[in-house]
């Protein structure tokens, strides 16, 4: 990997990798972590492996794990960013 290159990855793809500096954008409510959205194709709880937790709790746990992966990729510096406006939605 070229050390002078800029790598743009999702938190999913960053697992197991590490860089000196990491930027994590969209650190605002309903952005990252994302808001739970009911699926148009509901799956049985047994298939999802919910083990007694609600779909919202399952989603929140998954988002927390992704956030942990994102912030622990930084060796030296970590930058978290957010905005007061994302498109048409205000979060300020």
Residue pairs with C-beta under 8 A, 6 or more apart in sequence:
1 7
7 19
9 17
11 24
11 66
11 67
11 69
11 70
12 66
12 69
14 69
14 70
14 73
15 69
17 73
18 73
18 74
18 75
19 73
19 74
19 75
20 74
20 75
20 76
20 77
21 74
21 76
21 77
21 78
21 79
22 70
22 71
22 73
22 74
22 77
22 78
22 79
23 79
23 81
24 32
24 67
24 70
24 71
24 78
24 79
24 80
24 81
25 32
25 81
25 82
26 32
26 81
26 82
26 86
27 80
27 81
27 82
28 82
28 83
28 86
28 91
29 35
29 91
30 89
30 91
31 82
31 86
31 91
32 63
32 66
32 67
32 70
33 60
33 63
33 64
33 66
33 67
34 63
36 55
36 56
36 59
36 60
38 55
45 55
48 55
48 58
50 58
53 61
71 78
71 80
82 91
83 91
84 90
84 91
84 92
85 91
85 92
